[in-house]
Amino acid sequence: MFLSDDSIVAGRYAGGPVGDLRLHPDPDRVVVSAAMPGWAWAPGDRYDQEGGVHPRDSRLLLRRVVDELAGGGWSVRAGFEVEWMVGWQTGDDRFVPVTTAPAYGMARVSGLADYLRDVMVALGDSGVAVDQVHPEYSAGQFEVSFAAADPVGAADTLVLVRETVRAVGVAHDMRVSFAPKVVPEAVGNGGHVHLSLWRDGVNVMSGGDGPCGPTGDGEHFAGGILARLPALMAVGCASVASYLRLLPSQWAGVFACWGRENREAALRYVSGCAGERERAANIEVKCFDATANPYLLLAGLLAAGAAGLADSVRLPAPVDVDPGALTPEQRAAAGIHALPATLADAITIFEADPVLGKAFGDSLVDTVATVRRGEIAALAGCTPDEVIARTRWRY
């Protein structure tokens, strides 16, 4: 059980000197790395020494949750948006952006055309179906999104994408950070998750007569996720620095509400364009970042969605304004609540959540909570700027 600074902590079930495991590479996902010649990559599953599933293996946990949904006739398509900031190698831990060209502008692309081309070629040659790459808001910030896939495949691809982006940066004498907050005054890196729920080849996030477009089942699935977002923050916003990124009116989704194409809601309903909605409609969870373990995060999201289906959870009224622009009284009247503002608050809610507790099991819940509290203790007394400086290059 390692913290971001490589120190080790121990909990009730893990972290001590006794015991062992075996890591089995998945041969179906072996990829020859285009960004690191001579190397190949594969995700792995952890087993105990008797051949049983290791109780704290996140990839096999996600596979189990996917299989449980499939037993009820459901499948999920998942995708991630990957944001990162690129700086020059400076010989110290400062961040000096490789470009200060305007946000979202072509000048940033043309100025780094060789670097971005190499990123795209390396991803393509590694089998990643890239949908889009574009300059993001902060200086030196970019984003890539890739084609939706089954949840385990999507999480695998996310890891592969990040390692490929990092390796291309090294080849260009650049330094890459996926940290939620890289520069105190700048917008940070998110790790947005997109999900659509399917049955018999039909996307139930579209075609309904309820609010904005989901069917009743799509609403229940989304409602279950929205209801458990406070607990999921301990998994999806996994670092102390995560909560420095979560600021109102910065498209970080700090309020537990939903709305059609509302980038300030934690849960954004993406309807898709006319003519493609049956395929493209999905929900986007905006509050998470890249400190999350993607397997744990998707397992938690799917468990929450499955609970919403089982309990027929209804969504509240959609929000069509920036909730941060409302007064506290207006938010309270609309039932809009802020998500946890600290990692400590998120852990407390996570540990008490029965759905996530059942899905993860006691051993994994305790391990997650112990690591998170270790992170808090390691950064106790640090100013926000010091937290950012100490975690900038750890992700």
C-alpha positions as CSV (number, residue, x, y, z in Angstrom):
1,M,0.0,0.0,0.0
2,F,2.0,2.9,-1.4
3,L,1.3,6.6,-1.1
4,S,2.1,9.1,-3.8
5,D,5.5,9.8,-2.2
6,D,6.3,6.0,-2.2
7,S,6.0,5.7,1.5
8,I,4.2,2.5,2.7
9,V,1.2,2.3,5.0
10,A,-0.5,-0.7,6.5
11,G,-4.2,-1.4,7.2
12,R,-6.2,-4.2,8.7
13,Y,-5.9,-6.4,5.6
14,A,-2.9,-5.2,3.6
15,G,0.4,-3.5,3.8
16,G,2.4,-5.7,6.2
17,P,5.4,-7.9,5.4
18,V,3.5,-11.3,5.3
19,G,1.8,-12.8,2.2
20,D,2.4,-12.8,-1.5
21,L,0.5,-12.7,-4.8
22,R,0.9,-13.6,-8.4
23,L,0.5,-11.1,-11.3
24,H,-0.9,-12.7,-14.5
25,P,-0.5,-10.6,-17.7
26,D,-3.6,-10.7,-19.9
27,P,-2.4,-12.1,-23.2
28,D,-5.5,-10.8,-25.1
29,R,-4.3,-7.2,-24.4
30,V,-0.6,-7.4,-25.2
31,V,0.4,-4.3,-27.1
32,V,3.8,-3.7,-28.7
33,S,4.6,-0.2,-27.6
34,A,5.1,2.3,-30.4
35,A,6.4,4.9,-28.0
36,M,9.0,2.7,-26.4
37,P,10.8,0.6,-29.1
38,G,11.7,-2.9,-27.9
39,W,9.0,-3.0,-25.2
40,A,5.5,-4.4,-25.0
41,W,2.7,-3.7,-22.5
42,A,-0.1,-5.7,-21.0
43,P,-2.5,-5.2,-18.1
44,G,-2.4,-7.9,-15.4
45,D,-4.7,-9.6,-12.9
46,R,-3.7,-10.5,-9.4
47,Y,-4.3,-13.9,-7.9
48,D,-3.3,-15.4,-4.5
49,Q,-0.8,-18.3,-4.3
50,E,-3.6,-20.9,-4.5
51,G,-4.9,-19.5,-7.8
52,G,-7.8,-17.6,-6.3
53,V,-8.8,-14.0,-7.2
54,H,-6.9,-11.6,-5.0
55,P,-9.4,-9.8,-2.8
56,R,-7.9,-6.4,-3.7
57,D,-7.5,-6.8,-7.4
58,S,-9.2,-3.9,-9.1
59,R,-9.3,-5.2,-12.6
60,L,-11.0,-8.5,-11.7
61,L,-13.4,-6.6,-9.5
62,L,-14.4,-4.5,-12.5
63,R,-14.8,-7.7,-14.6
64,R,-17.0,-9.2,-11.9
65,V,-19.3,-6.1,-11.7
66,V,-19.6,-6.1,-15.5
67,D,-20.5,-9.8,-15.5
68,E,-23.2,-9.2,-12.8
69,L,-24.7,-6.5,-15.0
70,A,-24.6,-8.9,-18.0
71,G,-26.4,-11.5,-15.9
72,G,-29.4,-9.1,-15.9
73,G,-29.1,-8.5,-19.6
74,W,-27.2,-5.2,-19.5
75,S,-23.9,-4.1,-21.0
76,V,-22.1,-0.8,-20.7
77,R,-19.9,1.2,-23.0
78,A,-17.3,3.4,-21.3
79,G,-14.8,6.0,-22.4
80,F,-12.5,8.5,-20.8
81,E,-11.2,12.0,-21.7
82,V,-7.5,12.2,-20.9
83,E,-6.2,15.7,-20.0
84,W,-2.5,16.4,-19.5
85,M,-0.2,19.4,-19.2
86,V,3.2,19.5,-21.0
87,G,6.2,21.3,-19.6
88,W,9.9,21.5,-20.4
89,Q,12.5,19.5,-18.6
90,T,14.0,22.2,-16.3
91,G,16.2,20.2,-14.0
92,D,14.0,20.9,-11.0
93,D,10.3,20.5,-10.1
94,R,9.0,23.7,-11.6
95,F,6.4,23.6,-14.3
96,V,7.3,25.7,-17.4
97,P,4.7,25.1,-20.1
98,V,5.9,24.2,-23.6
99,T,3.5,26.7,-25.1
100,T,1.5,29.7,-23.9
101,A,-0.5,29.9,-27.1
102,P,-4.2,30.6,-26.5
103,A,-6.7,28.1,-25.1
104,Y,-8.4,25.8,-27.7
105,G,-6.5,27.6,-30.5
106,M,-4.9,26.3,-33.6
107,A,-1.7,28.2,-32.7
108,R,-1.0,25.8,-30.0
109,V,-1.4,22.8,-32.4
110,S,0.8,24.3,-35.1
111,G,3.4,25.3,-32.6
112,L,3.6,21.7,-31.3
113,A,2.7,19.9,-34.5
114,D,5.6,17.4,-34.4
115,Y,4.9,16.5,-30.7
116,L,1.2,16.0,-31.3
117,R,1.7,14.1,-34.5
118,D,4.1,11.7,-32.6
119,V,1.4,11.3,-29.9
120,M,-1.2,10.5,-32.5
121,V,1.0,8.1,-34.4
122,A,2.1,6.3,-31.3
123,L,-1.4,5.9,-30.1
124,G,-2.6,4.6,-33.5
125,D,0.3,2.2,-33.8
126,S,-0.5,0.9,-30.3
127,G,-4.1,0.1,-31.4
128,V,-5.9,3.0,-29.8
129,A,-8.8,4.4,-31.8
130,V,-8.5,8.1,-31.1
131,D,-11.6,10.1,-31.6
132,Q,-10.1,13.6,-31.1
133,V,-7.1,15.4,-29.8
134,H,-7.3,19.2,-29.1
135,P,-5.6,21.9,-27.1
136,E,-7.3,22.5,-23.7
137,Y,-7.8,25.6,-21.6
138,S,-4.6,25.9,-19.5
139,A,-1.2,26.7,-20.9
140,G,0.5,23.6,-22.2
141,Q,-2.7,21.5,-21.7
142,F,-4.1,19.0,-24.2
143,E,-6.9,16.4,-24.2
144,V,-7.4,13.2,-26.1
145,S,-10.5,11.1,-26.2
146,F,-10.8,7.5,-27.6
147,A,-13.5,5.3,-28.8
148,A,-15.9,3.8,-26.2
149,A,-15.4,0.2,-25.3
150,D,-16.4,-2.4,-22.7
151,P,-15.5,-1.1,-19.2
152,V,-12.5,-3.3,-18.7
153,G,-11.2,-2.6,-22.2
154,A,-11.7,1.2,-21.6
155,A,-9.8,1.1,-18.4
156,D,-7.0,-0.8,-20.0
157,T,-6.8,1.7,-22.9
158,L,-6.7,4.6,-20.5
159,V,-3.6,3.2,-18.8
160,L,-2.0,2.6,-22.2
161,V,-2.9,6.1,-23.4
162,R,-1.3,7.7,-20.4
163,E,1.9,5.6,-20.6
164,T,2.2,6.4,-24.3
165,V,1.7,10.1,-23.9
166,R,4.3,10.1,-21.1
167,A,6.8,8.2,-23.2
168,V,6.4,10.5,-26.2
169,G,7.0,13.5,-23.9
170,V,10.3,12.0,-22.7
171,A,11.4,11.5,-26.3
172,H,10.7,15.2,-27.0
173,D,12.6,16.3,-23.8
174,M,9.3,17.3,-22.2
175,R,7.7,16.5,-18.9
176,V,4.0,15.4,-18.7
177,S,1.7,15.7,-15.8
178,F,-1.8,14.3,-15.4
179,A,-2.1,15.7,-11.8
180,P,-5.4,17.4,-10.9
181,K,-3.6,20.6,-10.2
182,V,-0.3,21.5,-11.9
183,V,-0.2,25.2,-11.4
184,P,-2.0,27.0,-8.5
185,E,-3.6,29.7,-10.6
186,A,-4.5,27.5,-13.6
187,V,-7.4,25.1,-14.3
188,G,-6.3,21.6,-13.6
189,N,-6.6,18.2,-15.3
190,G,-9.8,16.3,-15.1
191,G,-10.5,12.6,-15.8
192,H,-14.0,12.7,-17.2
193,V,-15.9,9.3,-17.6
194,H,-18.5,8.6,-20.2
195,L,-21.0,5.8,-19.8
196,S,-23.9,4.4,-21.8
197,L,-26.2,1.5,-20.8
198,W,-27.3,-1.0,-23.4
199,R,-29.8,-3.9,-23.6
200,D,-30.3,-6.1,-26.6
201,G,-28.2,-3.7,-28.8
202,V,-30.3,-0.7,-27.8
203,N,-28.8,2.3,-26.0
204,V,-31.2,3.1,-23.2
205,M,-29.6,6.5,-22.6
206,S,-31.7,7.7,-25.6
207,G,-35.3,7.2,-26.9
208,G,-37.2,7.8,-23.7
209,D,-40.0,10.2,-23.0
210,G,-38.6,11.4,-19.7
211,P,-36.6,14.5,-19.0
212,C,-34.0,15.2,-21.7
213,G,-34.0,11.8,-23.4
214,P,-33.0,8.7,-21.4
215,T,-35.5,5.8,-21.1
216,G,-36.7,4.9,-17.6
217,D,-33.9,2.4,-17.2
218,G,-31.4,4.9,-18.4
219,E,-32.7,7.4,-15.8
220,H,-32.5,4.8,-13.0
221,F,-28.9,3.9,-14.0
222,A,-27.9,7.6,-14.0
223,G,-29.9,8.3,-10.8
224,G,-28.0,5.6,-9.0
225,I,-24.7,7.1,-10.0
226,L,-25.8,10.6,-9.0
227,A,-27.0,9.5,-5.6
228,R,-23.6,7.9,-4.8
229,L,-21.3,10.5,-6.2
230,P,-20.4,11.8,-2.7
231,A,-19.1,8.3,-1.8
232,L,-17.5,7.7,-5.2
233,M,-15.4,10.9,-4.7
234,A,-13.0,8.9,-2.4
235,V,-12.3,6.7,-5.5
236,G,-12.5,9.2,-8.3
237,C,-10.8,12.1,-6.6
238,A,-8.2,10.1,-4.8
239,S,-5.7,12.7,-3.7
240,V,-5.5,15.7,-1.5
241,A,-4.7,17.8,-4.5
242,S,-7.9,16.6,-6.2
243,Y,-10.0,18.9,-4.1
244,L,-7.9,22.0,-5.0
245,R,-9.2,21.5,-8.6
246,L,-12.8,21.3,-7.6
247,L,-13.8,24.9,-7.9
248,P,-17.2,26.3,-9.0
249,S,-17.5,27.8,-12.5
250,Q,-14.4,26.0,-13.8
251,W,-16.3,23.1,-15.4
252,A,-15.1,20.7,-12.6
253,G,-18.6,19.6,-11.7
254,V,-18.5,20.4,-7.9
255,F,-22.3,20.2,-7.4
256,A,-24.2,16.9,-7.2
257,C,-26.8,17.7,-9.9
258,W,-27.4,16.8,-13.5
259,G,-28.4,18.6,-16.7
260,R,-28.4,18.3,-20.4
261,E,-25.1,19.5,-21.8
262,N,-24.5,21.4,-18.5
263,R,-20.7,21.4,-18.0
264,E,-21.0,22.7,-14.4
265,A,-23.2,19.8,-13.3
266,A,-21.3,16.8,-11.9
267,L,-23.4,14.6,-14.1
268,R,-23.8,15.9,-17.6
269,Y,-26.3,14.3,-19.9
270,V,-24.8,14.2,-23.4
271,S,-27.7,13.8,-25.9
272,G,-25.5,13.6,-29.1
273,C,-26.4,15.4,-32.3
274,A,-29.5,14.9,-34.4
275,G,-29.2,11.7,-36.4
276,E,-26.8,9.9,-34.0
277,R,-28.5,10.1,-30.7
278,E,-29.4,6.4,-30.6
279,R,-25.7,5.6,-30.7
280,A,-24.1,8.6,-29.0
281,A,-26.3,9.5,-26.0
282,N,-24.4,9.0,-22.8
283,I,-23.7,10.4,-19.3
284,E,-20.5,12.1,-18.4
285,V,-19.2,12.3,-14.9
286,K,-17.1,15.5,-14.7
287,C,-15.9,15.6,-11.1
288,F,-13.2,12.9,-11.3
289,D,-9.5,13.2,-12.2
290,A,-6.6,11.1,-13.2
291,T,-5.5,10.2,-9.6
292,A,-8.2,7.6,-9.7
293,N,-7.6,3.9,-10.4
294,P,-9.8,3.5,-13.5
295,Y,-10.7,-0.1,-12.7
296,L,-11.9,0.8,-9.1
297,L,-13.6,3.9,-10.4
298,L,-15.6,2.1,-13.1
299,A,-16.4,-0.7,-10.7
300,G,-17.9,1.8,-8.3
301,L,-19.8,3.6,-11.0
302,L,-21.3,0.5,-12.4
303,A,-22.2,-0.8,-8.9
304,A,-23.9,2.5,-8.2
305,G,-25.8,2.4,-11.5
306,A,-26.9,-1.2,-10.9
307,A,-28.3,-0.2,-7.5
308,G,-30.2,2.6,-9.3
309,L,-31.7,0.0,-11.7
310,A,-32.6,-2.3,-8.8
311,D,-34.2,0.5,-6.8
312,S,-35.7,2.4,-9.7
313,V,-34.0,5.6,-8.6
314,R,-35.4,8.7,-10.2
315,L,-33.3,11.6,-11.2
316,P,-34.2,15.0,-9.7
317,A,-35.2,17.9,-12.0
318,P,-32.4,18.7,-14.5
319,V,-30.4,21.9,-13.9
320,D,-30.0,24.3,-16.9
321,V,-27.9,27.0,-15.2
322,D,-24.5,27.2,-13.6
323,P,-25.3,26.0,-10.0
324,G,-22.4,28.0,-8.7
325,A,-24.1,31.2,-9.8
326,L,-27.1,30.4,-7.6
327,T,-27.4,31.5,-4.0
328,P,-27.1,28.9,-1.3
329,E,-30.8,29.4,-0.6
330,Q,-31.6,28.8,-4.3
331,R,-29.5,25.7,-4.4
332,A,-31.1,24.3,-1.3
333,A,-34.6,24.9,-2.7
334,A,-33.6,23.1,-5.9
335,G,-32.0,20.2,-3.9
336,I,-28.6,20.9,-5.3
337,H,-25.8,20.0,-2.9
338,A,-22.0,20.5,-3.1
339,L,-19.9,17.4,-3.3
340,P,-17.3,16.7,-0.6
341,A,-14.8,19.5,-0.3
342,T,-12.0,17.4,1.2
343,L,-10.7,13.9,0.8
344,A,-11.4,13.3,4.5
345,D,-15.1,14.0,4.1
346,A,-15.2,11.8,1.0
347,I,-13.6,8.9,2.8
348,T,-16.1,9.0,5.7
349,I,-19.0,8.9,3.2
350,F,-17.4,6.1,1.2
351,E,-16.8,3.9,4.2
352,A,-20.5,4.2,5.2
353,D,-22.0,3.4,1.8
354,P,-23.6,0.0,1.7
355,V,-23.6,-0.5,-2.1
356,L,-19.9,0.3,-2.6
357,G,-19.1,-1.7,0.6
358,K,-20.8,-4.8,-0.8
359,A,-19.3,-4.4,-4.2
360,F,-15.7,-3.8,-3.0
361,G,-15.7,-5.9,0.1
362,D,-14.3,-5.1,3.6
363,S,-10.7,-5.7,2.6
364,L,-10.7,-3.3,-0.3
365,V,-12.8,-0.7,1.4
366,D,-10.3,-0.6,4.4
367,T,-7.3,-0.5,2.0
368,V,-8.7,2.4,0.0
369,A,-9.5,4.3,3.2
370,T,-6.2,3.6,4.8
371,V,-4.3,4.8,1.7
372,R,-6.4,8.0,1.5
373,R,-5.8,8.8,5.2
374,G,-2.1,8.2,4.7
375,E,-2.1,10.7,1.9
376,I,-3.8,13.2,4.2
377,A,-1.3,12.6,7.0
378,A,1.6,12.9,4.6
379,L,0.5,16.4,3.5
380,A,-0.8,17.6,6.8
381,G,0.3,21.2,7.4
382,C,1.1,21.9,3.8
383,T,-0.3,25.0,2.1
384,P,-2.2,24.5,-1.2
385,D,0.8,25.6,-3.2
386,E,3.0,23.1,-1.3
387,V,0.5,20.3,-2.0
388,I,0.5,21.1,-5.7
389,A,4.3,21.2,-5.8
390,R,4.6,17.9,-4.0
391,T,2.1,16.1,-6.2
392,R,2.7,17.8,-9.6
393,W,5.0,15.1,-11.0
394,R,3.6,12.1,-9.2
395,Y,0.7,11.6,-11.6
